[in-house]
């Protein structure tokens, strides 16, 4: 009861046989950890074949938890391992048949030990597990070892804080065009100091791929995006939830992927006549709560940039030929 099998899904060719495979998140799976721990979470992987998805294909179906052999982290109650999933070829490896895809697993309820004293003191800080593909499927002992990322990992910007929910959302894409996929990680409950009020403003961490897998110190260093970042329109405000949803695609056709970021609780000044000033707060009587916007940051040879190839773009109902009007409680950008 209440396991939520299928809450998240992702497809990739994890064993490079030319058939896509399917990862299925079960974020409320209960795992036996010194008794039953509720909502630790799990991921099922079903491999493709000439006759479709099959649990008896040449590569057998898999069941992953944080207690699986070789995995980092510990399965604990309310971790929600598998809440979000994304696939990509983060280390750029290939076989004769196909690229070998890898799998990201979001663990937004992960509690973090900030000072290595054995006690988890950052509740719901969030984490991301990375399992790399191989000719025999996803493996914790393959060419690239599994990875475990938090906002306290070396080279990451931002700090792991209570209820940040790092790993709540994902997108994969090649943002710098080097042939290795990169990842954007939503942290919608990131708190920022904005005139003393910054709860749940939101942020997005970006980690770039390399021949060794995802790395914060590779050719393109890790990035940290908020509405206060250089070139980003809008203002980081209370409860914006920047990064609630994410999606990647090459929107301008230059061979480098771009990122769309949902900001579903953005408050919009309905009397502002230009899209660029959607966050104008001069006339507070015209502010509509939770109307929402989507922000687009374009890829470049140096990674995502709001000032290089194209400026940061804002999508909002009622502007740029997008139908309907921005209204209170629309949550535009809730999913992307």
C-alpha positions as CSV (number, residue, x, y, z in Angstrom):
1,X,0.0,0.0,0.0
2,X,1.2,3.5,-0.8
3,X,4.5,2.6,-2.5
4,X,4.0,4.9,-5.5
5,X,5.5,2.5,-8.1
6,X,5.9,4.6,-11.2
7,X,6.0,8.0,-9.5
8,X,9.1,8.8,-11.7
9,X,10.4,7.3,-14.9
10,X,13.5,7.6,-17.0
11,X,14.7,5.8,-20.2
12,X,18.2,5.1,-21.4
13,X,20.3,2.3,-23.0
14,X,22.1,1.2,-19.8
15,X,23.6,-1.9,-21.3
16,X,24.4,-0.5,-24.8
17,X,22.5,-3.3,-26.7
18,X,20.7,-0.7,-28.9
19,X,17.4,-1.1,-27.0
20,X,16.1,1.5,-24.5
21,X,15.6,0.4,-20.9
22,X,13.3,1.7,-18.3
23,X,14.0,2.9,-14.7
24,X,10.9,3.1,-12.4
25,X,11.0,5.1,-9.2
26,X,9.2,3.7,-6.1
27,X,10.0,6.6,-3.7
28,X,7.7,5.3,-0.9
29,X,9.1,1.7,-0.9
30,X,9.6,0.5,2.7
31,X,13.0,-1.2,3.3
32,X,14.0,-3.4,6.2
33,X,16.6,-1.5,8.0
34,X,16.8,-2.7,11.6
35,X,13.1,-3.2,11.3
36,X,10.9,-1.6,8.6
37,X,11.9,1.9,7.6
38,X,9.1,3.7,5.8
39,X,9.5,5.5,2.5
40,X,13.2,4.8,2.1
41,X,12.6,4.4,-1.6
42,X,13.8,2.1,-4.5
43,X,14.2,1.9,-8.2
44,X,13.3,-1.0,-10.5
45,X,15.1,-1.3,-13.9
46,X,13.5,-3.3,-16.7
47,X,15.7,-3.9,-19.8
48,X,14.6,-3.7,-23.4
49,X,14.8,-6.5,-25.9
50,X,13.7,-7.2,-29.5
51,X,10.3,-8.1,-28.0
52,X,10.1,-5.0,-25.8
53,X,10.7,-4.5,-22.1
54,X,11.2,-7.8,-20.4
55,X,12.2,-8.9,-16.9
56,X,13.7,-12.0,-18.5
57,X,15.7,-10.2,-21.1
58,X,19.5,-11.0,-21.6
59,X,20.1,-8.4,-18.9
60,X,18.0,-9.3,-15.9
61,X,15.8,-6.8,-14.2
62,X,17.4,-4.9,-11.3
63,X,16.2,-3.5,-7.9
64,X,18.2,-0.7,-6.5
65,X,18.2,0.9,-3.0
66,X,20.8,2.8,-1.0
67,X,21.5,-0.6,0.6
68,X,22.5,-2.2,-2.7
69,X,26.1,-3.4,-3.0
70,X,28.5,-0.6,-3.7
71,X,26.0,2.2,-3.2
72,X,26.8,5.3,-1.1
73,X,24.4,6.5,1.5
74,X,22.3,4.5,3.8
75,X,18.6,3.6,3.3
76,X,16.7,5.5,6.0
77,X,13.1,6.3,6.6
78,X,11.7,9.1,4.5
79,X,14.7,9.4,2.1
80,X,12.4,9.0,-0.9
81,X,15.2,7.4,-3.0
82,X,13.8,7.4,-6.6
83,X,11.6,10.4,-6.2
84,X,13.2,11.8,-9.4
85,X,15.2,10.1,-12.2
86,X,17.2,11.2,-15.2
87,X,19.3,9.4,-17.8
88,X,22.3,10.5,-19.8
89,X,25.8,9.5,-20.9
90,X,27.8,11.4,-18.3
91,X,31.2,9.8,-19.0
92,X,30.9,9.6,-22.7
93,X,31.5,5.8,-23.0
94,X,30.2,3.8,-26.0
95,X,30.1,0.3,-27.3
96,X,29.9,-1.0,-30.8
97,X,26.1,-0.9,-30.6
98,X,25.3,2.3,-28.7
99,X,26.3,4.9,-26.1
100,X,26.1,3.5,-22.6
101,X,23.7,5.6,-20.6
102,X,23.9,6.2,-16.8
103,X,21.2,6.9,-14.2
104,X,20.6,9.7,-11.7
105,X,18.5,8.9,-8.7
106,X,17.1,11.8,-6.6
107,X,17.0,11.3,-2.8
108,X,15.4,14.6,-1.7
109,X,14.7,13.5,1.8
110,X,18.3,12.4,2.5
111,X,19.5,13.6,5.9
112,X,23.1,14.8,5.9
113,X,25.9,14.6,8.5
114,X,27.4,18.0,8.2
115,X,30.4,17.6,10.6
116,X,31.1,13.9,10.2
117,X,30.2,13.1,13.8
118,X,27.9,10.2,12.9
119,X,24.8,12.2,13.5
120,X,22.5,13.5,10.7
121,X,21.9,17.2,11.5
122,X,20.6,18.5,8.2
123,X,17.2,17.0,7.8
124,X,15.9,16.7,4.2
125,X,19.0,18.3,2.8
126,X,18.8,16.0,-0.2
127,X,21.2,14.0,-2.2
128,X,21.8,12.4,-5.7
129,X,23.0,8.9,-6.4
130,X,24.6,8.2,-9.8
131,X,24.8,4.7,-11.2
132,X,26.9,4.2,-14.3
133,X,26.0,1.9,-17.2
134,X,28.1,-1.0,-18.6
135,X,27.8,-3.7,-21.2
136,X,26.1,-5.7,-18.5
137,X,23.7,-3.0,-17.4
138,X,23.8,-0.5,-14.5
139,X,26.6,-1.4,-12.1
140,X,28.0,-0.1,-8.9
141,X,31.4,-1.6,-9.7
142,X,31.8,-0.8,-13.4
143,X,34.3,1.5,-15.2
144,X,33.0,4.5,-13.4
145,X,32.1,3.9,-9.7
146,X,28.9,5.1,-8.3
147,X,28.7,8.7,-7.0
148,X,26.9,10.4,-4.2
149,X,26.3,14.1,-4.4
150,X,25.1,16.7,-1.9
151,X,25.5,20.4,-1.8
152,X,28.3,19.8,0.7
153,X,30.3,17.8,-1.9
154,X,33.7,19.1,-3.0
155,X,33.4,21.8,-5.6
156,X,29.6,22.4,-5.1
157,X,28.2,25.8,-4.5
158,X,25.5,26.4,-2.0
159,X,25.3,24.8,1.4
160,X,23.3,21.8,2.4
161,X,20.5,23.1,4.7
162,X,17.4,21.8,6.4
163,X,14.6,21.1,3.9
164,X,16.5,22.2,0.8
165,X,15.3,19.1,-1.1
166,X,18.4,18.9,-3.3
167,X,17.6,16.3,-6.0
168,X,13.9,17.1,-6.1
169,X,14.1,17.6,-9.9
170,X,16.5,16.8,-12.7
171,X,17.4,17.4,-16.3
172,X,20.2,15.9,-18.4
173,X,21.8,17.5,-21.4
174,X,25.1,18.4,-23.0
175,X,25.3,22.1,-22.1
176,X,28.8,22.7,-23.2
177,X,28.8,20.6,-26.3
178,X,31.8,18.3,-25.4
179,X,30.0,15.1,-26.0
180,X,29.4,14.2,-22.4
181,X,26.0,14.8,-20.8
182,X,25.7,17.1,-17.8
183,X,23.1,17.4,-15.1
184,X,21.0,20.1,-13.7
185,X,19.7,19.5,-10.1
186,X,16.7,21.4,-8.7
187,X,16.9,22.7,-5.2
188,X,13.5,24.4,-5.0
189,X,13.6,25.0,-1.3
190,X,17.0,26.6,-1.2
191,X,17.0,29.5,1.2
192,X,18.8,32.7,0.2
193,X,19.5,35.9,2.1
194,X,17.4,38.5,0.2
195,X,16.8,41.5,2.4
196,X,16.5,39.1,5.3
197,X,13.7,37.1,3.7
198,X,14.7,34.2,1.5
199,X,13.0,30.9,2.5
200,X,12.3,28.6,-0.5
201,X,13.6,31.0,-3.1
202,X,15.1,28.0,-5.0
203,X,18.3,27.2,-6.9
204,X,19.7,24.9,-9.5
205,X,23.1,23.2,-9.3
206,X,24.8,22.1,-12.5
207,X,27.5,19.4,-12.7
208,X,29.3,18.7,-15.9
209,X,30.3,15.4,-17.4
210,X,33.8,14.2,-18.3
211,X,35.6,11.1,-19.4
212,X,35.7,10.2,-15.7
213,X,32.0,10.9,-15.1
214,X,30.3,13.9,-13.4
215,X,32.9,16.2,-12.0
216,X,32.8,19.6,-10.2
217,X,36.4,20.4,-11.2
218,X,36.4,19.2,-14.9
219,X,36.9,21.4,-17.9
220,X,33.7,23.2,-17.1
221,X,33.3,23.8,-13.3
222,X,30.1,23.2,-11.4
223,X,27.6,26.1,-11.5
224,X,25.0,27.4,-9.1
225,X,22.0,29.3,-10.5
226,X,19.4,31.5,-8.7
227,X,17.4,34.5,-9.8
228,X,20.2,36.6,-8.3
229,X,22.8,35.1,-10.7
230,X,24.4,37.5,-13.2
231,X,22.2,37.9,-16.3
232,X,19.1,36.2,-14.8
233,X,15.9,38.3,-14.9
234,X,13.7,38.6,-11.8
235,X,14.5,38.7,-8.1
236,X,15.0,35.8,-5.7
237,X,12.0,36.1,-3.4
238,X,10.3,34.1,-0.7
239,X,8.6,30.9,-1.9
240,X,9.5,31.4,-5.6
241,X,10.7,27.7,-5.8
242,X,13.1,28.4,-8.7
243,X,14.1,24.9,-9.9
244,X,10.8,23.1,-9.0
245,X,10.9,21.6,-12.5
246,X,13.6,21.2,-15.2
247,X,13.8,20.2,-18.8
248,X,16.7,20.2,-21.4
249,X,16.7,20.6,-25.2
250,X,18.6,22.4,-27.9
251,X,16.1,25.2,-28.3
252,X,18.3,27.4,-30.6
253,X,19.8,24.5,-32.7
254,X,23.4,25.4,-32.1
255,X,24.4,21.9,-31.0
256,X,24.4,22.6,-27.3
257,X,21.6,21.9,-25.0
258,X,19.8,24.5,-23.0
259,X,17.8,24.4,-19.7
260,X,14.3,25.4,-18.9
261,X,13.7,26.2,-15.2
262,X,10.2,26.2,-13.7
263,X,9.5,28.9,-11.2
264,X,5.8,28.1,-10.4
265,X,5.3,30.3,-7.4
266,X,6.8,33.4,-8.9
267,X,4.7,36.4,-8.1
268,X,4.0,38.7,-11.1
269,X,3.2,42.4,-11.3
270,X,0.2,42.3,-13.6
271,X,0.4,46.0,-14.4
272,X,3.9,45.8,-15.8
273,X,3.8,46.2,-19.6
274,X,7.0,44.5,-20.5
275,X,8.1,40.9,-20.0
276,X,11.6,41.9,-18.8
277,X,10.1,43.7,-15.7
278,X,7.7,41.0,-14.7
279,X,9.1,41.1,-11.1
280,X,8.6,44.9,-10.7
281,X,7.4,45.5,-7.2
282,X,6.7,49.2,-7.2
283,X,3.0,48.9,-7.2
284,X,2.3,46.2,-4.7
285,X,-1.5,46.3,-5.3
286,X,-1.0,44.7,-8.7
287,X,1.0,41.7,-7.5
288,X,-0.6,38.3,-8.3
289,X,0.7,35.4,-6.1
290,X,2.0,32.2,-7.6
291,X,1.3,33.0,-11.2
292,X,4.6,31.4,-12.3
293,X,7.2,31.8,-15.0
294,X,9.7,29.6,-16.9
295,X,13.3,30.8,-17.3
296,X,15.6,29.5,-20.1
297,X,19.4,29.6,-19.9
298,X,21.2,28.8,-23.1
299,X,24.2,26.5,-23.5
300,X,27.6,27.6,-24.8
301,X,31.2,26.3,-25.2
302,X,31.7,27.2,-21.5
303,X,28.5,25.7,-20.3
304,X,25.2,27.4,-19.4
305,X,25.4,31.1,-19.7
306,X,22.9,33.9,-19.3
307,X,25.2,36.4,-21.1
308,X,27.0,34.5,-23.9
309,X,25.1,33.1,-27.0
310,X,21.6,34.3,-26.0
311,X,20.4,36.2,-22.9
312,X,18.3,34.5,-20.2
313,X,14.7,34.1,-21.6
314,X,11.5,34.4,-19.6
315,X,8.3,32.7,-20.6
316,X,5.0,33.9,-19.1
317,X,1.4,33.6,-20.0
318,X,0.1,36.6,-21.9
319,X,3.5,37.6,-23.4
320,X,5.4,36.5,-26.5
321,X,2.3,34.9,-28.1
322,X,1.8,32.5,-25.1
323,X,-2.0,32.2,-24.7
324,X,-4.1,33.1,-21.7
325,X,-3.1,35.7,-19.1
326,X,-1.0,35.4,-16.0
327,X,-3.4,35.0,-13.0
328,X,-3.1,34.3,-9.3
329,X,-2.4,30.7,-8.5
330,X,-1.7,29.5,-12.1
331,X,1.6,27.8,-11.1
332,X,2.9,28.2,-14.7
333,X,6.1,26.1,-14.9
334,X,5.0,23.6,-12.3
335,X,6.1,20.9,-14.7
336,X,8.5,21.2,-17.7
